[in-house]
């Protein structure tokens, strides 16, 4: 069995969403300075790298990340590829035959951005219509290959449709080396 690590490594070189804190790693203790061990301090926002947006992200009454049932995050998943669309709506999703898919990982051209330090505002993302479609199809978990499921010009509605509908979102996965198909997440 082949295992794909779809997380991105946390480092100061990782892009961060505009307005979010960036990742910092600084020396705290160093053997070279007389300390007994090497130790670093890491600072980051909860929206850094590969992360889960729980319902609480856009709703004060929603569950927090530690309350998401693990069985929702583990199990059969489908990776689909939508390489050329920047706005992913029902038209892009309908041909993918998502009936019965509980965990959906959407691969776009975004995965190629992970080698860049600067945040890319032109990333591919779901539209409100696309979020409604996934909710209608009863998808229980959505993962996307950049730092937001929603376009830069979004107002939070894509997040609210998914999260208030009980569908957590995994943002910041790297699917560049993963072919479309069925997997265990």
C-alpha positions in Angstrom: 0.0 0.0 0.0 1.3 3.4 -1.0 0.9 6.3 1.5 0.7 9.9 0.3 1.5 12.6 2.8 -0.8 15.4 1.7 0.1 17.8 4.5 2.4 20.8 3.9 5.5 21.3 6.1 5.1 24.2 8.5 8.0 26.6 8.0 8.6 30.4 7.8 8.6 29.9 4.0 5.0 28.8 3.9 2.6 31.3 2.5 -0.1 32.6 4.8 -3.5 33.9 4.1 -3.5 37.8 4.1 -4.1 39.1 7.6 -3.2 35.8 9.3 -0.1 35.4 11.3 2.8 33.7 9.5 4.8 30.8 10.8 7.8 31.8 12.9 10.4 29.4 14.3 13.0 30.9 16.6 15.8 29.4 18.7 14.9 29.3 22.4 17.7 27.1 23.9 20.9 26.1 22.1 23.6 23.7 23.2 26.1 26.0 21.5 25.2 28.7 24.0 25.5 26.5 27.1 22.0 25.1 27.3 21.5 21.4 27.9 19.4 20.9 24.8 18.3 22.6 21.6 14.7 23.9 21.7 12.8 26.3 19.4 9.7 28.4 19.9 7.0 28.1 17.1 4.3 30.7 16.5 1.5 30.3 14.0 -2.2 30.8 13.5 -4.7 28.0 13.4 -5.2 28.7 9.7 -1.5 27.9 8.9 -0.5 25.1 6.5 -2.7 22.0 6.4 -5.5 22.6 8.8 -9.2 21.9 9.5 -11.9 24.6 9.5 -14.4 23.4 12.1 -18.0 24.9 12.2 -16.8 27.3 15.0 -14.6 29.0 12.3 -17.6 30.9 11.1 -20.2 30.3 13.8 -19.7 31.0 17.5 -22.2 28.2 18.3 -20.5 25.6 16.0 -18.3 22.8 17.2 -14.6 23.3 17.6 -11.9 21.2 15.9 -11.4 18.9 18.9 -15.1 18.1 18.8 -15.1 16.8 15.2 -15.6 13.0 15.3 -12.5 11.2 14.2 -14.5 8.8 12.1 -15.5 11.8 9.9 -11.8 12.4 9.2 -10.9 8.7 8.6 -12.2 6.5 5.9 -12.9 6.1 2.2 -12.2 9.3 0.3 -12.2 10.4 -3.4 -9.7 12.7 -5.0 -11.1 14.5 -8.0 -9.1 16.8 -10.3 -10.5 20.1 -11.6 -7.4 21.5 -13.3 -8.6 24.5 -15.3 -11.4 26.2 -13.3 -10.7 29.0 -10.9 -14.3 29.1 -9.7 -15.7 25.6 -8.9 -19.5 25.5 -9.1 -22.1 22.8 -9.8 -21.1 22.7 -13.5 -17.6 21.6 -12.6 -18.8 19.2 -9.9 -21.8 17.4 -11.5 -19.8 15.3 -14.0 -17.7 13.9 -11.1 -20.5 11.5 -10.0 -20.3 12.4 -6.3 -23.4 10.4 -5.1 -22.3 8.5 -2.0 -19.0 10.2 -1.7 -18.5 11.2 2.0 -15.0 12.6 1.9 -14.0 14.7 -1.1 -10.5 16.0 -1.9 -10.4 18.5 -4.7 -7.2 18.7 -6.7 -6.7 21.9 -8.7 -3.7 23.8 -10.1 -3.3 25.2 -6.5 -1.1 22.3 -5.4 1.6 23.7 -7.7 1.7 26.9 -5.5 3.2 25.2 -2.5 6.7 25.9 -3.8 6.0 29.6 -3.6 6.5 31.7 -0.5 4.1 34.5 -1.5 0.4 34.0 -1.1 -1.4 33.5 -4.5 -4.7 35.4 -4.7 -5.7 33.7 -7.9 -6.2 30.3 -6.4 -9.1 28.0 -7.4 -12.0 27.8 -4.9 -15.6 26.7 -4.5 -18.4 29.1 -5.4 -21.5 29.5 -3.3 -23.3 27.3 -5.9 -20.6 24.7 -5.6 -20.9 24.6 -1.8 -24.7 24.2 -2.1 -24.1 21.3 -4.5 -21.8 19.5 -2.2 -24.2 20.0 0.7 -27.0 18.6 -1.5 -24.9 15.6 -2.4 -24.3 15.0 1.4 -20.5 15.2 1.2 -19.5 15.1 4.8 -15.9 16.4 4.5 -14.2 18.6 1.8 -10.5 19.2 1.4 -8.9 21.7 -0.9 -5.4 22.3 -2.1 -4.8 25.8 -0.9 -5.4 28.0 2.1 -9.1 28.7 1.6 -12.1 26.8 0.2 -13.5 30.2 -0.7 -12.3 32.8 -3.3 -10.6 35.9 -2.1 -13.7 38.0 -3.0 -15.9 35.7 -0.9 -17.8 37.0 2.1 -17.7 33.8 4.1 -20.9 32.3 2.6 -19.1 29.2 1.1 -17.6 28.5 4.6 -21.0 29.0 6.3 -22.9 26.7 3.8 -20.4 23.9 4.4 -19.6 24.4 8.1 -23.1 25.2 9.3 -24.3 22.2 7.3 -21.9 20.0 9.3 -19.2 19.6 6.7 -15.8 20.5 8.1 -13.2 21.7 5.5 -9.6 20.7 5.4 -7.6 23.5 3.8 -4.0 23.5 2.6 -3.6 19.9 1.4 -0.9 19.2 -1.2 -2.3 16.9 -3.8 0.4 17.5 -6.5 1.6 13.8 -6.3 -1.8 12.3 -5.9 -3.8 10.9 -8.9 -7.6 11.1 -8.9 -9.2 8.1 -7.5 -10.4 6.3 -4.3 -8.2 6.4 -1.2 -8.3 5.9 2.5 -7.9 9.2 4.4 
